[in-house]
């Protein structure tokens, strides 16, 4: 190799500050779904049973109800092992959510 080494001060003066490029991961990227060609936003948009549309409905509910955005959470006492319930209350409204 001729010329200054890539890390020498003269190389930095000529080429600008040294930049580090992160190494690309090898193999599958952590958290990347291998079935992305079948499960993706384009295919799930408008599909009423898709997880994407389910989360969009939940976001819409949160945006429409102040109790879900800024309300206090209350968990009522229950002796039932088959019932889960909680209240969300804001100054404008109170919402009871329950599931069996």
VOGU-3710 file (C-alpha; in Angstrom, 3 decimals, decimal comma):
1> xxxxxxxxxx> 0,000/0,000/0,000  1,327/3,434/-0,858  0,411/6,781/0,680  -0,731/7,533/4,214  -2,489/4,852/6,218  -6,278/5,281/6,419  -6,030/6,217/10,089  -3,196/8,731/9,846  -3,891/12,413/10,460  -2,886/13,328/6,895
11> xxxxxxxxxx> -5,432/10,837/5,498  -8,154/12,424/7,617  -7,191/15,880/6,375  -7,421/14,737/2,747  -10,497/12,555/2,988  -12,466/14,211/5,756  -13,172/12,674/9,146  -12,821/8,925/9,428  -16,207/7,226/9,213  -17,062/3,871/10,644
21> xxxxxxxxxx> -19,577/1,794/8,770  -21,361/-0,718/10,975  -20,920/-4,280/9,824  -24,009/-5,845/8,316  -25,292/-8,857/10,223  -24,818/-12,232/8,618  -27,706/-14,653/8,334  -31,294/-13,837/9,346  -31,717/-10,457/11,013  -32,948/-10,777/14,576
31> xxxxxxxxxx> -36,677/-10,101/14,712  -37,124/-10,307/10,938  -39,915/-12,610/9,885  -38,817/-15,120/7,312  -42,327/-15,165/5,807  -42,325/-11,424/5,046  -43,379/-12,073/1,446  -46,690/-13,534/2,702  -47,156/-11,529/5,935  -46,715/-7,825/5,256
41> xxxxxxxxxx> -48,507/-4,481/5,445  -49,607/-4,532/1,825  -51,307/-7,913/2,184  -52,825/-7,169/5,613  -54,243/-3,717/4,779  -58,026/-3,982/4,494  -58,064/-7,639/5,620  -60,528/-7,558/8,536  -58,964/-10,556/10,311  -55,352/-9,345/10,077
51> xxxxxxxxxx> -53,268/-8,361/13,093  -52,487/-5,030/11,416  -56,175/-4,095/11,124  -56,789/-5,274/14,702  -54,106/-2,879/15,994  -55,449/-0,079/13,787  -58,881/-0,537/15,411  -57,304/-0,448/18,880  -55,446/2,759/18,007  -58,671/4,282/16,690
61> xxxxxxxxxx> -60,480/3,380/19,943  -57,693/4,933/22,009  -57,823/8,122/19,933  -61,636/8,362/20,273  -61,785/7,876/24,063  -59,977/10,128/26,514  -60,266/7,513/29,266  -58,028/5,203/27,244  -55,455/7,946/26,640  -55,209/9,871/29,887
71> xxxxxxxxxx> -57,523/8,099/32,293  -56,718/6,488/35,596  -56,814/2,685/35,797  -58,813/0,914/38,496  -58,854/-2,848/39,033  -61,976/-3,999/40,869  -61,699/-6,743/43,476  -62,996/-10,082/42,295  -63,046/-13,598/43,684  -63,455/-15,048/40,211
81> xxxxxxxxxx> -60,505/-16,756/38,545  -62,372/-16,643/35,228  -62,998/-12,899/34,980  -60,558/-10,094/34,252  -61,882/-6,552/34,490  -60,648/-3,020/34,880  -61,982/0,541/34,694  -60,386/3,453/32,875  -61,745/6,837/33,921  -61,076/10,377/32,735
91> xxxxxxxxxx> -62,963/13,564/33,522  -65,163/13,005/30,443  -65,917/9,275/30,575  -65,497/5,917/32,307  -64,900/2,669/30,425  -65,289/-0,830/31,841  -63,291/-3,516/30,100  -63,860/-7,160/30,984  -63,047/-10,566/29,614  -63,832/-14,135/30,605
//
